[in-house]
Amino acid sequence: MKVTVDENLCTGCSLCEQTCSEVFEVVDGVAKVKVAVVPSHLEEQAKEAAENCPVEAISVSE
């Protein structure tokens, strides 16, 4: 599974980082993805972060 962040939509609220810091980090006010492929044991957390993003800036692809 892969995740991407639309940097034009991201508000830097850091909710994704709080939910799954192993995959997301906020740098200079914008969320970044730290891994190319989400490890299987973190997939549910990464999906939760995407679902909870207030501006829907995170996309998930299988």
C-alpha positions as semicolon CSV with decimal commas, in nm:
position;residue;x (nm);y (nm);z (nm)
1;M;0,000;0,000;0,000
2;K;0,116;0,352;-0,078
3;V;0,002;0,689;0,052
4;T;0,050;1,034;-0,092
5;V;-0,014;1,383;0,040
6;D;-0,147;1,661;-0,182
7;E;0,074;1,942;-0,056
8;N;-0,158;2,201;-0,212
9;L;-0,445;2,084;0,010
10;C;-0,251;2,006;0,328
11;T;-0,294;2,257;0,610
12;G;-0,020;2,111;0,829
13;C;-0,256;2,028;1,115
14;S;-0,034;1,727;1,202
15;L;-0,327;1,495;1,274
16;C;-0,176;1,237;1,037
17;E;0,157;1,257;1,216
18;Q;-0,017;1,212;1,551
19;T;-0,205;0,909;1,416
20;C;0,085;0,739;1,237
21;S;0,421;0,906;1,296
22;E;0,604;0,612;1,140
23;V;0,454;0,707;0,800
24;F;0,383;1,083;0,820
25;E;0,575;1,386;0,939
26;V;0,503;1,756;0,914
27;V;0,792;1,958;0,769
28;D;0,768;2,334;0,722
29;G;0,393;2,324;0,777
30;V;0,319;2,049;0,524
31;A;0,275;1,674;0,578
32;K;0,526;1,446;0,409
33;V;0,525;1,070;0,361
34;K;0,834;0,911;0,518
35;V;0,814;0,571;0,344
36;A;0,777;0,460;-0,018
37;V;0,558;0,164;0,077
38;V;0,359;0,146;0,400
39;P;0,464;-0,158;0,604
40;S;0,177;-0,403;0,645
41;H;0,165;-0,362;1,022
42;L;0,104;0,014;0,978
43;E;-0,159;0,000;0,702
44;E;-0,460;0,040;0,932
45;Q;-0,304;0,340;1,107
46;A;-0,216;0,501;0,773
47;K;-0,571;0,447;0,646
48;E;-0,708;0,598;0,966
49;A;-0,487;0,903;0,915
50;A;-0,618;0,942;0,560
51;E;-0,980;0,905;0,671
52;N;-0,933;1,162;0,949
53;C;-0,757;1,424;0,737
54;P;-0,983;1,731;0,765
55;V;-0,904;1,849;0,411
56;E;-0,879;1,502;0,247
57;A;-0,519;1,566;0,140
58;I;-0,408;1,204;0,187
59;S;-0,465;0,943;-0,084
60;V;-0,428;0,568;-0,036
61;S;-0,352;0,325;-0,318
62;E;-0,321;-0,050;-0,288
